[in-house]
């Protein structure tokens, strides 16, 4: 609530290749929030926050995210992204048709106290088929491609160097970024 879009925070998306090995192929948007440093002369190397999960985004959680990093904003910009396939970086990956088709069965099973394993497997299978029908290659929603997204996003935002703060899965992603470009 204390952030002002375009002044203290810049929200947007950066288009990156869906497969970085095929840069002229289909694209995917990576959503970001750039929280501006409070200093009039910030350090040139911001902090990028890589969230956990995978599956737990951060772009829509402004107050929670910036609360973690407020102490760093005195001198550095903070960038938060939703990694590919997550929340704001994956609006086309919602499986609403599959969910709608199976919701009644899930509610009935819950009310009867039945085992959910088969329904969960059916949902995953249905969701994968739905994504495939949309032309989404789920094999490219992975750590290797995520790691290639980070320098592309940072470069598009105009940063030559940066610090990485990863938690949980974000730690694994950080290690892959460092492996790809020590």
C-alpha positions in Angstrom: 0.0 0.0 0.0 2.9 2.4 0.4 4.4 1.8 -3.0 3.6 4.1 -5.9 3.5 2.5 -9.3 6.0 4.1 -11.6 7.7 6.0 -8.8 8.8 3.7 -6.0 7.9 0.4 -7.8 7.9 -0.4 -11.5 5.8 -3.4 -12.5 6.0 -5.1 -15.8 7.0 -8.1 -17.9 10.1 -8.9 -19.9 9.6 -11.2 -23.0 12.2 -14.0 -23.1 12.4 -17.1 -25.4 10.4 -20.0 -24.2 13.4 -22.1 -25.2 16.6 -20.1 -24.8 18.3 -22.5 -27.3 15.8 -21.4 -29.9 15.8 -17.6 -29.4 13.6 -16.9 -32.5 10.9 -19.3 -31.4 7.9 -18.8 -29.1 8.2 -16.3 -26.2 7.1 -16.2 -22.6 6.6 -13.1 -20.4 8.4 -13.0 -17.1 6.6 -10.7 -14.6 8.7 -8.4 -12.4 8.5 -5.7 -9.8 11.4 -3.4 -9.5 11.4 -1.7 -6.1 13.4 1.5 -6.4 16.1 2.2 -3.8 15.4 5.0 -1.3 18.8 6.6 -2.1 19.2 9.3 -4.8 22.4 7.5 -5.7 21.9 3.8 -5.3 24.6 1.2 -5.7 24.7 -0.1 -9.3 24.2 -3.7 -8.3 20.6 -4.4 -7.2 19.4 -7.5 -5.5 17.2 -9.9 -7.4 14.9 -12.1 -5.2 14.3 -15.7 -6.5 11.3 -17.2 -4.7 10.7 -20.7 -3.4 8.4 -23.3 -4.7 8.6 -23.7 -7.5 5.0 -22.5 -7.6 5.0 -19.8 -5.0 5.2 -16.5 -6.8 6.0 -13.0 -5.4 5.0 -10.3 -7.9 1.4 -10.1 -6.6 2.6 -10.2 -3.0 4.0 -6.7 -2.8 3.7 -5.9 0.9 5.1 -9.3 2.0 8.0 -9.3 -0.5 9.2 -5.8 0.1 8.9 -6.3 3.9 11.7 -8.9 3.6 14.0 -6.4 1.7 13.2 -3.0 3.1 16.5 -2.9 4.9 18.4 -3.2 1.6 16.4 -0.5 -0.2 18.4 2.3 1.4 21.1 1.7 -1.1 19.9 -0.9 -3.7 17.1 -1.5 -6.0 15.3 -4.8 -5.4 13.9 -6.9 -8.2 11.4 -9.6 -7.7 10.2 -11.9 -10.5 7.7 -14.7 -10.9 9.7 -17.5 -12.4 8.4 -19.0 -15.6 5.3 -21.2 -15.1 4.4 -19.4 -11.8 1.6 -17.0 -11.0 2.0 -13.7 -13.1 4.5 -15.4 -15.4 2.1 -18.1 -16.4 -1.5 -16.9 -16.9 -1.9 -19.3 -19.8 -0.9 -22.3 -17.7 -4.0 -22.4 -15.5 -6.0 -25.6 -16.0 -9.5 -24.2 -15.5 -11.1 -26.6 -17.9 -9.7 -29.6 -16.2 -10.5 -28.2 -12.8 -14.1 -27.4 -13.8 -14.5 -30.9 -15.2 -13.3 -32.6 -12.0 -14.4 -30.2 -9.3 -17.6 -32.1 -8.5 -15.8 -35.4 -8.1 -13.2 -33.8 -5.8 -16.0 -32.3 -3.6 -17.9 -35.5 -3.5 -14.7 -37.5 -2.5 -13.8 -35.0 0.2 -17.3 -35.1 1.7 -17.3 -38.8 1.7 -13.7 -38.9 3.2 -12.4 -41.0 0.2 -8.8 -41.2 -0.9 -7.8 -38.5 -3.3 -4.8 -40.1 -5.0 -6.7 -41.3 -8.1 -8.4 -37.9 -8.5 -5.1 -36.1 -8.0 -3.5 -38.3 -10.7 -6.5 -37.6 -13.0 -6.2 -33.9 -12.5 -2.4 -33.9 -13.3 -3.0 -36.0 -16.4 -5.9 -33.8 -17.5 -3.9 -30.6 -16.8 -0.9 -31.8 -18.8 -3.2 -32.7 -21.7 -4.8 -29.3 -21.5 -1.4 -27.5 -21.5 -0.4 -29.7 -24.5 -3.5 -28.7 -26.3 -2.6 -25.1 -25.8 0.8 -25.8 -27.3 2.8 -25.4 -24.1 5.9 -27.5 -23.9 5.9 -28.3 -20.2 9.5 -29.7 -20.5 10.7 -26.1 -20.9 9.4 -25.1 -17.5 12.6 -26.1 -15.7 15.5 -24.9 -13.7 17.9 -24.6 -16.7 15.5 -22.3 -18.6 14.6 -20.4 -15.4 18.3 -19.7 -14.9 18.6 -18.3 -18.4 15.7 -16.0 -17.8 17.4 -14.2 -14.9 20.3 -12.6 -16.8 17.9 -11.8 -19.7 15.5 -10.0 -17.3 18.4 -8.1 -15.6 19.9 -7.1 -18.9 16.6 -5.8 -20.2 16.2 -3.8 -17.0 19.7 -2.3 -17.6 21.7 -4.0 -14.9 25.2 -5.4 -15.8 25.8 -6.9 -12.4 23.5 -7.9 -9.5 23.3 -9.8 -6.3 21.0 -12.8 -6.0 18.9 -13.7 -2.9 17.3 -17.0 -3.3 15.2 -19.0 -0.8 14.3 -22.7 -1.0 13.9 -23.5 -4.7 15.4 -20.0 -5.4 18.6 -21.3 -3.8 18.8 -24.2 -6.3 18.0 -21.7 -9.1 20.8 -19.5 -7.9 23.3 -22.4 -8.1 22.2 -23.1 -11.7 22.6 -19.4 -12.6 26.2 -19.6 -11.2 26.9 -22.9 -12.9 25.8 -21.4 -16.3 27.8 -18.2 -15.8 30.3 -18.3 -13.0 
